[in-house]
Amino acid sequence: MEWLKDPENNFLPHESLRNFDDGVCITHIKDKSGLSQSTISTYLTNMEKCGLLILTRHGKWSYLKRNEKLIKEYTDFLR
């Protein structure tokens, strides 16, 4: 989640999009994490299912970005 907060400083844009408007390619997140495909897939799928991440697909590529609105609502609730 911390890496996705500032994708420009943590990842290179995917060659097909060249920006982070739709998030970070899941392959790049997996590579940076050093975790296995199945482990990172489980973590990211669960965060997407609970609304913390927003999934966007472009062809065969999947991108994730933080759902800042929900994250803010949650942190405000905790305060």
C-alpha positions in Angstrom: 0.0 0.0 0.0 2.9 2.4 0.8 4.5 1.8 -2.6 1.2 2.5 -4.3 0.8 5.8 -2.4 3.7 7.2 -4.5 4.0 5.1 -7.6 6.2 7.5 -9.5 9.0 7.1 -7.0 8.5 3.3 -6.5 7.8 1.9 -10.0 8.5 2.5 -13.7 5.3 3.0 -15.7 4.2 0.0 -17.7 5.4 0.2 -21.3 1.9 0.0 -22.7 0.5 3.0 -20.7 3.5 5.1 -19.8 1.6 6.7 -16.8 0.1 5.7 -13.5 -3.5 7.0 -14.1 -4.9 3.5 -13.8 -2.4 2.3 -11.2 0.6 0.0 -11.3 0.9 -3.2 -13.3 0.4 -6.1 -11.0 3.5 -7.7 -12.5 5.6 -4.8 -11.3 4.2 -5.1 -7.8 5.0 -8.8 -7.7 8.5 -8.2 -9.0 9.3 -5.5 -6.4 7.8 -7.5 -3.5 9.9 -10.6 -4.1 6.9 -12.7 -3.1 5.6 -15.7 -5.1 2.9 -15.1 -7.7 0.3 -17.0 -5.6 1.2 -15.1 -2.4 1.0 -11.6 -4.0 -2.1 -12.5 -5.9 -3.8 -13.5 -2.7 -2.8 -10.3 -0.9 -3.8 -8.0 -3.7 -7.1 -9.8 -4.5 -8.1 -9.5 -0.8 -7.3 -5.8 -0.7 -9.2 -5.3 -4.0 -12.2 -7.2 -2.7 -12.4 -5.1 0.5 -12.2 -1.9 -1.6 -8.7 -0.7 -0.6 -7.5 -1.2 -4.2 -9.1 -0.4 -7.5 -8.5 -2.8 -10.3 -8.4 -1.7 -14.0 -7.6 -4.0 -16.9 -6.1 -3.1 -20.2 -6.0 -6.1 -22.5 -4.0 -8.8 -20.7 -2.6 -6.4 -18.2 -4.1 -5.6 -14.8 -3.4 -2.4 -12.8 -4.0 -1.5 -9.2 -4.2 1.8 -7.5 -5.2 2.8 -4.0 -8.8 3.8 -3.3 -7.9 7.0 -1.5 -11.5 7.9 -0.8 -12.1 4.6 1.1 -8.8 4.8 2.9 -9.5 8.4 4.1 -13.0 7.4 5.3 -11.5 4.4 7.2 -8.7 6.5 8.8 -11.2 9.2 9.7 -13.4 6.6 11.3 -10.5 5.3 13.4 -9.8 8.7 14.7 
